[in-house]
Amino acid sequence: MDDKRNLIAAILLSVAILLGWNFVSAQFFPTPAKPDVTTTVAGANGTPATTPAAQGQPSALPTATAPAAPATQAIRPVEAALAEGNRVPIETPALAGSINLVGARIDDITLTKYRQTIKKDSPPVRLFAPGGTKAAYFASIGWSAQGIAVPNASTVWTATGSKLTPTSPVTLSWANTTGQTFRIEYSIDANYLITAKQTIANSGAAPVSASSFALIDRLGKPTDPHEVDSWTIHVGPTGYLDGKSVFDTDYDDLEEAPNRTVRYNAAGWLGFTDKYWLAAIVPAKGERVTAAISSPSANNYQTLFARDFAQVGPGQQITTTSRIFAGAKEVEVLESYQDKLGITRLSNAIDWGWFEFFAVPIFKLLHWLFLQVGNFGVAIMALTLIIRLLMFPIANRQFSSMAQMRVVQPKMKALQERFKDDKPKMQQELMKLYKDEKINPLAGCLPILIQIPIFYALYKVLMLAIEMRHQPFILWIKDLSAPDPLHILNLFGLLPFTPPSILAIGVMAVILGVTMWLQFRLNPAPADPVQAQVFKIMPWLFMFIMAPFAAGLLLYWITNNILSIAQQQWMYRKFPALKAQAAT
């Protein structure tokens, strides 16, 4: 009767895990919805209800007189907005786009090294798009002043230079009617950093008080399911603000904040992060600025930093420097800007999570292996082998402990029977037995505990590192950062439907279940019948649980299972007592 009760309990527990995991994983471990996603950032499907009238103008800082806001615009296609002219092209090895001379906005950026999907004819990822389009997203710099006219979103600038490239800067200029001239000298490197030198020159008869600012304006939230902010992956406003990296502010927080604004007294950088992309504004190194993240109106979000107002006397000028990052969150590029240019904690734009100290070395080793072998799948398998070799002494101790535990099991049962009515005495005698036999009963748990940060770190690497995005393995696995695209229930795509995520069992998930089942079969049977039943069901539970995860994560687990089976066979030869117990 007890065995049947235990079996029923194990089955109910397994069903609860199976049904509950789908909800838990959706909340805490999101996975890509399709194998070839990551669509254009600025080309999301959601259309805002209205275009904010003041989009592109500072909503929170500075506090001086704000420039006039442009009239409300109708929603236009990106192509139509770009065809209106008044633009200076941008061309680098990593970027293409243009600067809009109306408003001096950087509002046209595509990332030429990255495609929207895995298809060869897929267009490049668009990061920035002009105002008035579905998901307008751009960077702008400007001035606020007291008593004089300053450039605004409607100002038409004059350009010196025909194209912005790493070897050819471009200068924009505009003058008001009271003797003040404003200049912006744009330069760009070979990656993703644009530098803007802002100069206000006063040729008037009286001093003026002015403040320069930089902002990023974004219309609409990301609509792709894998671009939603979650417990493990931060998407939304971010930065290094008031001495710490900001991961706890999302779009909803801005809408609910007092005055729809969150202010900061110091800023190393701030902007918006997507899963793979970042747009950020950066003041000069060591410069004192104040910053704000705000939602000027519904569905419109802005990050901004501003400098203190300064007096510009007649015949004087003031120059300030702002930097704009617009590109992919490549680890080496972010770290180079952090180390060489002093942009504090820019690499934290990648939300590595609790195990950053472990995830970053895992990524760097994995990326180095990829550079050696040329295939990320093979690199993952090599990484798994290295981890297993490093853990071999621990696993050896685990198997040795298991063998010793099986050998002394008759003595343990005798003690448990002898002192069944005196639990403290039983525990005391068991601890004495462990000490006399030199057994560590917790040794078997150590490899499992070590695997937890390894698994989580690899999960973060596969989900966040753009170096993994769209990387193929072999045969049907065209993107290791996405789930297995071949589902058994729709006959590998032959039937015209997509199974629900809880039943989307792919080929790799089945291989995972089989290898885990073989691994468990080699283990000695647990003495507890409930544990024995759970272990029988666990491989097939994990087959369902892991099916929606990235194929690269399944490949790691499958390789780990195969290496564990080989290691167990070797250990059985070394510890015959363990093999004999497994056979019985």
RODO-2510 file (C-alpha; in nm, 4 decimals, decimal comma):
residues 584
     n   res          X          Y          Z
     1     m     0,0000     0,0000     0,0000
     2     d     0,2821     0,2394     0,0876
     3     d     0,4528     0,1705    -0,2465
     4     k     0,1300     0,2498    -0,4342
     5     r     0,0813     0,5673    -0,2334
     6     n     0,4389     0,6718    -0,3054
     7     l     0,3948     0,5967    -0,6752
     8     i     0,0764     0,8047    -0,6917
     9     a     0,2525     1,0897    -0,5091
    10     a     0,5446     1,0765    -0,7521
    11     i     0,3108     1,0842    -1,0518
    12     l     0,1116     1,3783    -0,9130
    13     l     0,4345     1,5653    -0,8391
    14     s     0,5585     1,5015    -1,1921
    15     v     0,2320     1,6232    -1,3468
    16     a     0,2437     1,9387    -1,1303
    17     i     0,5994     2,0101    -1,2441
    18     l     0,5096     1,9486    -1,6080
    19     l     0,2045     2,1760    -1,6044
    20     g     0,3564     2,4435    -1,3811
    21     w     0,6846     2,4733    -1,5672
    22     n     0,5239     2,6256    -1,8740
    23     f     0,4082     2,9232    -1,6660
    24     v     0,7299     2,9525    -1,4655
    25     s     0,9552     2,9364    -1,7717
    26     a     0,7488     3,1983    -1,9538
    27     q     0,7933     3,4350    -1,6582
    28     f     1,1550     3,3712    -1,5641
    29     f     1,3271     3,1936    -1,8554
    30     p     1,1846     3,3394    -2,1776
    31     t     1,2799     3,1760    -2,5045
    32     p     1,2590     3,3013    -2,8636
    33     a     0,9209     3,2415    -3,0212
    34     k     1,0596     3,1265    -3,3554
    35     p     1,3945     2,9948    -3,4767
    36     d     1,4660     3,2887    -3,7054
    37     v     1,3389     3,5897    -3,5189
    38     t     1,4885     3,9171    -3,3902
    39     t     1,3086     4,1557    -3,6168
    40     t     1,3878     4,5152    -3,6957
    41     v     1,4066     4,7137    -3,3736
    42     a     1,2468     5,0277    -3,5124
    43     g     1,0080     4,8377    -3,7355
    44     a     0,7951     4,6795    -3,4651
    45     n     0,4370     4,5896    -3,5537
    46     g     0,2691     4,7975    -3,2855
    47     t     0,1354     5,1288    -3,4111
    48     p     0,0957     5,4051    -3,1549
    49     a    -0,2376     5,5747    -3,1211
    50     t    -0,0874     5,9200    -3,1647
    51     t     0,2447     6,0824    -3,2345
    52     p     0,3486     6,2996    -2,9396
    53     a     0,3654     6,6615    -3,0417
    54     a     0,6898     6,7288    -2,8553
    55     q     0,8752     6,4143    -2,9526
    56     g     1,2472     6,4865    -2,9718
    57     q     1,2370     6,7795    -2,7306
    58     p     1,3626     6,7506    -2,3698
    59     s     1,0735     6,6608    -2,1402
    60     a     1,2512     6,6626    -1,8044
    61     l     1,5779     6,8596    -1,8201
    62     p     1,6920     7,1332    -1,8486
    63     t     1,4413     7,3641    -1,6855
    64     a     1,4972     7,6747    -1,8943
    65     t     1,2609     7,7816    -2,1712
    66     a     1,1891     7,4818    -2,3938
    67     p     1,2036     7,5112    -2,7714
    68     a     0,8839     7,5224    -2,9683
    69     a     0,7381     7,1800    -3,0424
    70     p     0,6693     7,0676    -3,3968
    71     a     0,3177     7,0033    -3,5095
    72     t     0,1701     6,6575    -3,4777
    73     q     0,2732     6,4384    -3,7709
    74     a     0,0856     6,1594    -3,9429
    75     i     0,2376     5,8117    -3,9282
    76     r     0,4544     5,7523    -4,2365
    77     p     0,6568     5,4586    -4,3692
    78     v     1,0288     5,4799    -4,2932
    79     e     1,1102     5,4865    -4,6653
    80     a     0,8861     5,7873    -4,7209
    81     a     1,0435     5,9783    -4,4326
    82     l     1,3952     5,9077    -4,5597
    83     a     1,3037     6,0121    -4,9140
    84     e     1,2286     6,3688    -4,8061
    85     g     1,5974     6,4642    -4,8347
    86     n     1,7934     6,7111    -4,6198
    87     r     2,0234     6,4318    -4,5032
    88     v     2,3951     6,3636    -4,4616
    89     p     2,4815     5,9940    -4,5190
    90     i     2,6583     5,7825    -4,2536
    91     e     2,8792     5,4998    -4,3676
    92     t     3,1095     5,2773    -4,1578
    93     p     3,2063     4,9084    -4,1629
    94     a     2,9311     4,8424    -3,9047
    95     l     2,6655     5,1088    -3,9710
    96     a     2,4739     5,2742    -4,2491
    97     g     2,2235     5,5563    -4,2262
    98     s     2,2011     5,9336    -4,2249
    99     i     2,1738     6,2511    -4,0165
   100     n     1,8573     6,4521    -4,0627
   101     l     1,9468     6,8177    -4,1199
   102     v     1,6020     6,9065    -3,9906
   103     g     1,6608     6,9032    -3,6172
   104     a     2,0173     6,7654    -3,6495
   105     r     1,8822     6,4252    -3,5473
   106     i     2,0597     6,0928    -3,5872
   107     d     1,7423     5,9109    -3,6840
   108     d     1,8473     5,6617    -3,9504
   109     i     2,0758     5,3769    -3,8386
   110     t     2,0903     5,0227    -3,9730
   111     l     2,3369     4,7604    -3,8517
   112     t     2,4914     4,6211    -4,1670
   113     k     2,6532     4,3172    -3,9997
   114     y     2,3232     4,1807    -3,8694
   115     r     2,0158     4,0543    -4,0514
   116     q     1,6607     4,0501    -3,9218
   117     t     1,6234     3,6739    -3,9761
   118     i     1,8426     3,3799    -4,0772
   119     k     1,7345     3,4102    -4,4407
   120     k     2,0144     3,5220    -4,6700
   121     d     1,8025     3,7927    -4,8346
   122     s     1,6805     3,9309    -4,5034
   123     p     1,7307     4,3082    -4,4680
   124     p     1,9696     4,4480    -4,2060
   125     v     1,8486     4,5274    -3,8562
   126     r     1,7179     4,8822    -3,8257
   127     l     1,7951     5,0489    -3,4933
   128     f     1,6937     5,4148    -3,5467
   129     a     1,3984     5,5428    -3,7475
   130     p     1,2779     5,9001    -3,8158
   131     g     1,0115     6,0792    -3,6163
   132     g     0,6606     6,0305    -3,7459
   133     t     0,7172     5,6635    -3,8323
   134     k     0,5623     5,3637    -3,6543
   135     a     0,8353     5,3274    -3,3956
   136     a     1,0389     5,6467    -3,4179
   137     y     1,3721     5,6030    -3,2411
   138     f     1,6534     5,8564    -3,2605
   139     a     1,9247     6,0537    -3,0819
   140     s     1,9295     6,4304    -3,0641
   141     i     2,1515     6,6945    -2,9071
   142     g     2,0804     7,0590    -2,8505
   143     w     2,0732     7,3602    -2,6198
   144     s     1,8429     7,5342    -2,3819
   145     a     1,8978     7,9036    -2,3151
   146     q     1,7413     8,2040    -2,1476
   147     g     1,6287     8,4977    -2,3569
   148     i     1,7602     8,3822    -2,6969
   149     a     1,6413     8,1520    -2,9731
   150     v     1,8036     7,8064    -2,9805
   151     p     1,7820     7,5301    -3,2421
   152     n     1,4819     7,2998    -3,2120
   153     a     1,3282     7,0021    -3,3894
   154     s     1,2219     7,2211    -3,6835
   155     t     1,5573     7,3939    -3,7353
   156     v     1,7212     7,3315    -4,0737
   157     w     2,0983     7,3075    -4,0284
   158     t     2,3733     7,3737    -4,2813
   159     a     2,6261     7,0920    -4,3291
   160     t     2,9956     7,1138    -4,4051
   161     g     3,0973     6,7737    -4,5392
   162     s     2,9118     6,5344    -4,7670
   163     k     2,9320     6,2078    -4,5699
   164     l     3,0060     6,1014    -4,2123
   165     t     3,2659     5,8228    -4,2113
   166     p     3,5476     5,7187    -3,9745
   167     t     3,7838     5,9386    -4,1779
   168     s     3,5558     6,2332    -4,2606
   169     p     3,3719     6,4284    -3,9895
   170     v     3,0727     6,6495    -4,0612
   171     t     2,9967     6,9899    -3,9079
   172     l     2,6451     7,1340    -3,8812
   173     s     2,5870     7,5035    -3,8100
   174     w     2,2967     7,7409    -3,7456
   175     a     2,2776     8,1022    -3,6277
   176     n     1,9934     8,2980    -3,4687
   177     t     1,9169     8,6660    -3,5187
   178     t     2,0769     8,7885    -3,1942
   179     g     2,4373     8,6934    -3,2737
   180     q     2,4672     8,3399    -3,1401
   181     t     2,6020     8,0632    -3,3631
   182     f     2,5542     7,6952    -3,2830
   183     r     2,7774     7,4217    -3,4264
   184     i     2,7774     7,0422    -3,3988
   185     e     3,0853     6,8554    -3,5206
   186     y     3,0009     6,4883    -3,5696
   187     s     3,2672     6,2181    -3,5944
   188     i     3,2318     5,8405    -3,5877
   189     d     3,4570     5,5405    -3,5338
   190     a     3,4611     5,2074    -3,7163
   191     n     3,2153     5,0499    -3,4715
   192     y     2,9161     5,2156    -3,3051
   193     l     3,0280     5,5346    -3,1307
   194     i     2,9401     5,8812    -3,2600
   195     t     3,1067     6,1834    -3,0985
   196     a     2,9345     6,5224    -3,1096
   197     k     3,1204     6,8421    -3,0167
   198     q     2,8618     7,1124    -2,9399
   199     t     2,9759     7,4744    -2,9618
   200     i     2,7842     7,7925    -2,8871
   201     a     2,9649     8,1093    -2,9974
   202     n     2,8342     8,4453    -2,8780
   203     s     2,8867     8,7369    -3,1159
   204     g     2,6144     8,9444    -2,9545
   205     a     2,6539     9,2446    -2,7314
   206     a     2,5389     9,0801    -2,4074
   207     p     2,6264     8,7581    -2,2275
   208     v     2,3893     8,4635    -2,2605
   209     s     2,3189     8,1697    -2,0295
   210     a     2,2939     7,8320    -2,2018
   211     s     2,2918     7,4599    -2,1265
   212     s     2,3617     7,1765    -2,3686
   213     f     2,1886     6,8403    -2,3560
   214     a     2,1704     6,5029    -2,5312
   215     l     1,8702     6,2749    -2,5496
   216     i     1,7364     5,9552    -2,6988
   217     d     1,3700     5,9458    -2,7888
   218     r     1,1777     5,6239    -2,8467
   219     l     0,8184     5,5803    -2,9572
   220     g     0,6580     5,2525    -2,8526
   221     k     0,7741     4,9450    -2,6652
   222     p     0,9293     4,6408    -2,8349
   223     t     0,6546     4,4025    -2,9452
   224     d     0,8541     4,0867    -3,0123
   225     p     0,7934     3,8225    -2,7415
   226     h     1,1667     3,7709    -2,6795
   227     e     1,2182     4,1474    -2,6336
   228     v     0,9962     4,1717    -2,3244
   229     d     1,1502     4,2665    -1,9910
   230     s     1,1676     3,9660    -1,7577
   231     w     1,3258     3,8450    -1,4372
   232     t     1,6356     3,7165    -1,6175
   233     i     1,6659     3,9576    -1,9125
   234     h     1,6281     4,3347    -1,8757
   235     v     1,4822     4,5201    -2,1731
   236     g     1,4090     4,8912    -2,1482
   237     p     1,5703     5,1976    -1,9863
   238     t     1,9186     5,1355    -1,8513
   239     g     2,2462     5,3067    -1,7731
   240     y     2,5112     5,3701    -1,5124
   241     l     2,3377     5,6249    -1,2925
   242     d     2,4107     5,7540    -0,9425
   243     g     2,6990     5,5105    -0,9088
   244     k     2,5247     5,1875    -1,0072
   245     s     2,4003     4,9974    -1,3106
   246     v     2,0248     5,0366    -1,3588
   247     f     1,8308     4,7187    -1,4376
   248     d     1,5219     4,7745    -1,2234
   249     t     1,3448     5,0483    -1,4215
   250     d     1,1131     4,9433    -1,7021
   251     y     0,8679     5,1239    -1,9285
   252     d     0,5752     5,0777    -1,6910
   253     d     0,7776     5,2263    -1,4058
   254     l     0,8226     5,5480    -1,6045
   255     e     0,4513     5,5785    -1,6740
   256     e     0,3729     5,5296    -1,3040
   257     a     0,6503     5,7566    -1,1675
   258     p     0,5703     6,1038    -1,0281
   259     n     0,5563     6,3442    -1,3240
   260     r     0,6344     6,0368    -1,5371
   261     t     1,0052     6,1016    -1,4684
   262     v     1,2883     5,9357    -1,2762
   263     r     1,5745     6,1793    -1,2069
   264     y     1,9416     6,1116    -1,1309
   265     n     2,2163     6,3338    -0,9938
   266     a     2,5009     6,1743    -1,1900
   267     a     2,5275     5,9786    -1,5119
   268     g     2,8042     5,7709    -1,6641
   269     w     2,5726     5,6827    -1,9537
   270     l     2,2055     5,6069    -2,0103
   271     g     1,9762     5,4869    -2,2844
   272     f     1,7572     5,1977    -2,3948
   273     t     1,8607     4,8351    -2,4190
   274     d     1,7027     4,5604    -2,6224
   275     k     1,8088     4,1991    -2,6084
   276     y     2,0930     4,2466    -2,8556
   277     w     2,0997     4,6222    -2,9268
   278     l     2,1795     4,9384    -2,7324
   279     a     2,1221     5,3087    -2,7863
   280     a     2,2936     5,5246    -2,5251
   281     i     2,4089     5,8810    -2,4666
   282     v     2,7402     5,9351    -2,2872
   283     p     2,8796     6,2619    -2,1449
   284     a     3,2508     6,3364    -2,1590
   285     k     3,4676     6,1409    -1,9155
   286     g     3,4391     6,2824    -1,5646
   287     e     3,1862     6,5481    -1,6678
   288     r     2,9182     6,6471    -1,4193
   289     v     2,5670     6,6187    -1,5613
   290     t     2,2177     6,5561    -1,4339
   291     a     1,9999     6,2955    -1,6011
   292     a     1,6428     6,1780    -1,6305
   293     i     1,4495     5,8869    -1,7752
   294     s     1,0939     5,9847    -1,8564
   295     s     0,7765     5,9153    -2,0474
   296     p     0,6720     6,2548    -2,1917
   297     s     0,3408     6,1083    -2,3126
   298     a     0,1710     5,7765    -2,3616
   299     n     0,3874     5,5270    -2,5503
   300     n     0,6770     5,7721    -2,5739
   301     y     0,9999     5,7279    -2,3724
   302     q     1,3090     5,9414    -2,3346
   303     t     1,6507     5,9365    -2,1727
   304     l     1,8256     6,2699    -2,1284
   305     f     2,1266     6,4291    -1,9653
   306     a     2,1912     6,8026    -1,9341
   307     r     2,4750     7,0217    -1,8152
   308     d     2,4550     7,3154    -1,5791
   309     f     2,3794     7,6550    -1,7307
   310     a     2,6911     7,8541    -1,8087
   311     q     2,7523     8,2180    -1,9013
   312     v     2,8885     8,2839    -2,2510
   313     g     3,0213     8,6389    -2,2704
   314     p     3,0398     8,8523    -2,5853
   315     g     3,3135     8,7217    -2,8144
   316     q     3,3358     8,3909    -2,6225
   317     q     3,2332     8,0374    -2,6999
   318     i     3,1791     7,7152    -2,5047
   319     t     3,2311     7,3647    -2,6411
   320     t     3,0986     7,0454    -2,4814
   321     t     3,1306     6,6869    -2,5953
   322     s     2,8598     6,4228    -2,6026
   323     r     2,8857     6,0687    -2,7307
   324     i     2,6169     5,8435    -2,8765
   325     f     2,6372     5,4647    -2,8867
   326     a     2,4055     5,3074    -3,1422
   327     g     2,4706     4,9452    -3,2246
   328     a     2,5048     4,5841    -3,1232
   329     k     2,6032     4,4770    -2,7706
   330     e     2,9222     4,3029    -2,8768
   331     v     3,1198     4,2120    -2,5660
   332     e     3,4636     4,3095    -2,6957
   333     v     3,3389     4,6424    -2,8339
   334     l     3,1620     4,7375    -2,5104
   335     e     3,4673     4,6440    -2,3045
   336     s     3,7003     4,8418    -2,5326
   337     y     3,4883     5,1570    -2,4911
   338     q     3,4808     5,0934    -2,1181
   339     d     3,8568     5,0427    -2,0843
   340     k     3,9944     5,2867    -2,3434
   341     l     3,7391     5,5681    -2,3319
   342     g     3,6443     5,5428    -1,9658
   343     i     3,2711     5,4833    -2,0211
   344     t     3,1967     5,3381    -1,6790
   345     r     3,0407     4,9909    -1,6745
   346     l     2,9241     5,0095    -2,0354
   347     s     2,9687     4,6324    -2,0589
   348     n     2,6869     4,6042    -1,8017
   349     a     2,4484     4,6911    -2,0835
   350     i     2,4492     4,3114    -2,1134
   351     d     2,2508     4,1925    -1,8123
   352     w     2,4645     3,8923    -1,7152
   353     g     2,2745     3,8536    -1,3890
   354     w     2,3821     3,7119    -1,0525
   355     f     2,6594     3,4959    -1,1950
   356     e     2,8310     3,7671    -1,4006
   357     f     3,1660     3,6680    -1,2491
   358     f     3,1081     3,3229    -1,3979
   359     a     2,9064     3,4006    -1,7116
   360     v     3,1639     3,6366    -1,8645
   361     p     3,4535     3,3845    -1,8444
   362     i     3,2178     3,1165    -1,9837
   363     f     3,1350     3,3451    -2,2759
   364     k     3,4972     3,4364    -2,3435
   365     l     3,6065     3,0730    -2,3393
   366     l     3,3157     2,9753    -2,5635
   367     h     3,3901     3,2573    -2,8072
   368     w     3,7602     3,1659    -2,8159
   369     l     3,6689     2,8045    -2,8911
   370     f     3,4397     2,9237    -3,1687
   371     l     3,7227     3,1247    -3,3254
   372     q     3,9367     2,8090    -3,3202
   373     v     3,6842     2,5601    -3,4605
   374     g     3,4552     2,7862    -3,6659
   375     n     3,1274     2,6298    -3,5472
   376     f     2,9439     2,7402    -3,2334
   377     g     2,7851     2,3984    -3,1867
   378     v     3,1238     2,2290    -3,1852
   379     a     3,2491     2,5062    -2,9539
   380     i     2,9666     2,4292    -2,7078
   381     m     3,0587     2,0606    -2,7147
   382     a     3,4255     2,1471    -2,6544
   383     l     3,3263     2,3788    -2,3675
   384     t     3,1227     2,0957    -2,2122
   385     l     3,4214     1,8623    -2,2366
   386     i     3,6475     2,1196    -2,0680
   387     i     3,3956     2,1687    -1,7864
   388     r     3,3670     1,7915    -1,7377
   389     l     3,7451     1,7582    -1,7221
   390     l     3,7678     2,0354    -1,4635
   391     m     3,4947     1,8678    -1,2597
   392     f     3,6401     1,5176    -1,2957
   393     p     3,8053     1,5119    -0,9494
   394     i     3,4757     1,6172    -0,7928
   395     a     3,2830     1,3540    -0,9883
   396     n     3,5441     1,0954    -0,8912
   397     r     3,4870     1,1827    -0,5262
   398     q     3,1115     1,1641    -0,5808
   399     f     3,1265     0,8140    -0,7261
   400     s     3,3652     0,7023    -0,4560
   401     s     3,1276     0,8323    -0,1900
   402     m     2,8335     0,6595    -0,3583
   403     a     3,0239     0,3312    -0,3622
   404     q     3,1152     0,3643     0,0047
   405     m     2,7568     0,4527     0,0950
   406     r     2,6333     0,1366    -0,0764
   407     v     2,8916    -0,0766     0,0996
   408     v     2,7926     0,0480     0,4459
   409     q     2,4203     0,0545     0,3717
   410     p     2,3533    -0,2660     0,5756
   411     k     2,5185    -0,1015     0,8770
   412     m     2,3094     0,2120     0,8239
   413     k     1,9870     0,0107     0,8108
   414     a     2,0861    -0,1742     1,1270
   415     l     2,1424     0,1542     1,3092
   416     q     1,8158     0,2965     1,1822
   417     e     1,6292    -0,0104     1,3027
   418     r     1,8109    -0,0182     1,6365
   419     f     1,7464     0,3487     1,7203
   420     k     1,4174     0,4035     1,5371
   421     d     1,2590     0,5345     1,8567
   422     d     1,5486     0,7688     1,9403
   423     k     1,6078     1,0034     1,6459
   424     p     1,8854     1,2143     1,8041
   425     k     2,0762     0,8996     1,9012
   426     m     2,0277     0,7604     1,5495
   427     q     2,1729     1,0761     1,3926
   428     q     2,4644     1,0663     1,6355
   429     e     2,5454     0,7048     1,5511
   430     l     2,5099     0,7665     1,1762
   431     m     2,7527     1,0597     1,1947
   432     k     2,9949     0,8389     1,3871
   433     l     2,9604     0,5708     1,1188
   434     y     3,0322     0,8275     0,8437
   435     k     3,3411     0,9423     1,0338
   436     d     3,4701     0,5905     1,0970
   437     e     3,4188     0,4872     0,7346
   438     k     3,5489     0,8271     0,6041
   439     i     3,2293     0,8988     0,4119
   440     n     3,0928     1,2415     0,3186
   441     p     2,7164     1,1973     0,2642
   442     l     2,6973     1,5356     0,0886
   443     a     2,9691     1,4570    -0,1667
   444     g     2,7087     1,3357    -0,4155
   445     c     2,5333     1,6750    -0,4096
   446     l     2,8388     1,8873    -0,4900
   447     p     2,8484     1,8266    -0,8687
   448     i     2,4789     1,9117    -0,8901
   449     l     2,5328     2,2366    -0,6974
   450     i     2,8241     2,3303    -0,9222
   451     q     2,6161     2,2600    -1,2330
   452     i     2,3548     2,5191    -1,1308
   453     p     2,5706     2,8326    -1,1878
   454     i     2,7245     2,6712    -1,4985
   455     f     2,3807     2,6033    -1,6461
   456     y     2,2513     2,9505    -1,5572
   457     a     2,5638     3,1212    -1,6925
   458     l     2,5408     2,9283    -2,0185
   459     y     2,1697     3,0097    -2,0388
   460     k     2,2533     3,3805    -2,0132
   461     v     2,5290     3,3492    -2,2727
   462     l     2,3049     3,1724    -2,5236
   463     m     2,0178     3,4140    -2,4642
   464     l     2,2082     3,7440    -2,4508
   465     a     2,5386     3,7218    -2,6373
   466     i     2,4875     3,8565    -2,9868
   467     e     2,7876     3,6498    -3,0940
   468     m     2,5551     3,3460    -3,0574
   469     r     2,2713     3,4992    -3,2580
   470     h     2,1858     3,3157    -3,5815
   471     q     2,4814     3,0781    -3,5425
   472     p     2,4177     2,7418    -3,7177
   473     f     2,5264     2,3969    -3,6025
   474     i     2,4537     2,1099    -3,8429
   475     l     2,1614     1,9872    -4,0554
   476     w     1,8362     2,1505    -3,9447
   477     i     1,9847     2,3548    -3,6548
   478     k     2,0296     2,6922    -3,8244
   479     d     2,0208     2,9073    -3,5102
   480     l     2,1620     2,7799    -3,1803
   481     s     2,0130     3,0743    -2,9900
   482     a     1,6582     2,9669    -3,0877
   483     p     1,4571     2,6509    -3,0074
   484     d     1,4756     2,3361    -3,2216
   485     p     1,2528     2,4144    -3,5239
   486     l     1,1594     2,0492    -3,5980
   487     h     0,8556     1,9457    -3,3930
   488     i     0,7409     1,5854    -3,3784
   489     l     0,3686     1,6603    -3,3391
   490     n     0,3475     1,8450    -3,6718
   491     l     0,5666     1,5831    -3,8423
   492     f     0,8648     1,8179    -3,8623
   493     g     0,6719     2,0942    -4,0352
   494     l     0,4775     1,8796    -4,2810
   495     l     0,1482     1,9508    -4,1037
   496     p     0,0350     2,3167    -4,1174
   497     f     0,0200     2,3979    -3,7464
   498     t     0,2546     2,4939    -3,4659
   499     p     0,2166     2,2893    -3,1456
   500     p     0,1749     2,4775    -2,8149
   501     s     0,5010     2,5334    -2,6330
   502     i     0,4313     2,2623    -2,3741
   503     l     0,4002     2,0038    -2,6560
   504     a     0,6588     2,1497    -2,8978
   505     i     0,8912     1,8521    -2,8628
   506     g     1,1786     1,8652    -3,1063
   507     v     1,4358     1,6082    -3,2089
   508     m     1,6989     1,7478    -2,9733
   509     a     1,4563     1,7314    -2,6790
   510     v     1,3975     1,3621    -2,7501
   511     i     1,7733     1,2986    -2,7665
   512     l     1,8046     1,4827    -2,4349
   513     g     1,5400     1,2598    -2,2753
   514     v     1,6976     0,9396    -2,4068
   515     t     2,0504     1,0287    -2,2945
   516     m     1,9246     1,1295    -1,9501
   517     w     1,7313     0,8008    -1,9237
   518     l     2,0452     0,6042    -2,0127
   519     q     2,2441     0,8034    -1,7580
   520     f     1,9900     0,7336    -1,4829
   521     r     1,9839     0,3645    -1,5699
   522     l     2,3552     0,3435    -1,4944
   523     n     2,3073     0,4961    -1,1505
   524     p     2,2495     0,2664    -0,8513
   525     a     1,8788     0,2416    -0,7747
   526     p     1,7800     0,4692    -0,4833
   527     a     1,6745     0,2948    -0,1655
   528     d     1,3658     0,5165    -0,1360
   529     p     1,0908     0,3882    -0,3709
   530     v     0,9552     0,7398    -0,4215
   531     q     1,2961     0,8599    -0,5422
   532     a     1,3177     0,5573    -0,7692
   533     q     0,9841     0,6403    -0,9325
   534     v     1,0724     1,0089    -0,9698
   535     f     1,4044     0,9189    -1,1338
   536     k     1,2196     0,6998    -1,3832
   537     i     0,9910     0,9849    -1,4827
   538     m     1,2438     1,2706    -1,4640
   539     p     1,4127     1,2209    -1,8060
   540     w     1,0812     1,2499    -1,9862
   541     l     0,9766     1,5467    -1,7740
   542     f     1,2969     1,7252    -1,8684
   543     m     1,2300     1,6403    -2,2319
   544     f     0,9137     1,8549    -2,2101
   545     i     1,0682     2,1210    -1,9872
   546     m     1,3762     2,1806    -2,2011
   547     a     1,2090     2,1602    -2,5432
   548     p     1,1345     2,5370    -2,5700
   549     f     1,4886     2,6375    -2,4704
   550     a     1,7635     2,7437    -2,7105
   551     a     1,9043     2,4555    -2,9146
   552     g     2,2534     2,5456    -2,7928
   553     l     2,1469     2,4837    -2,4329
   554     l     2,0052     2,1423    -2,5256
   555     l     2,3260     2,0626    -2,7111
   556     y     2,5251     2,1411    -2,3963
   557     w     2,3023     1,9157    -2,1846
   558     i     2,3070     1,6288    -2,4366
   559     t     2,6863     1,6442    -2,4582
   560     n     2,7080     1,6568    -2,0802
   561     n     2,4844     1,3472    -2,0525
   562     i     2,6949     1,1513    -2,3023
   563     l     3,0154     1,2429    -2,1202
   564     s     2,8514     1,1476    -1,7892
   565     i     2,7597     0,8052    -1,9282
   566     a     3,1193     0,7494    -2,0429
   567     q     3,2501     0,8658    -1,7065
   568     q     3,0090     0,6391    -1,5190
   569     q     3,1243     0,3373    -1,7186
   570     w     3,4841     0,4184    -1,6333
   571     m     3,3947     0,4646    -1,2683
   572     y     3,2156     0,1293    -1,2543
   573     r     3,5379    -0,0394    -1,3586
   574     k     3,7177     0,1462    -1,0819
   575     f     3,4521     0,0800    -0,8133
   576     p     3,3145    -0,2731    -0,8599
   577     a     3,0995    -0,2410    -0,5458
   578     l     2,9046     0,0407    -0,7098
   579     k     2,8511    -0,1611    -1,0273
   580     a     2,7380    -0,4655    -0,8313
   581     q     2,4862    -0,2532    -0,6429
   582     a     2,3585    -0,1013    -0,9676
   583     a     2,3092    -0,4488    -1,1134
   584     t     2,0972    -0,5571    -0,8157
***
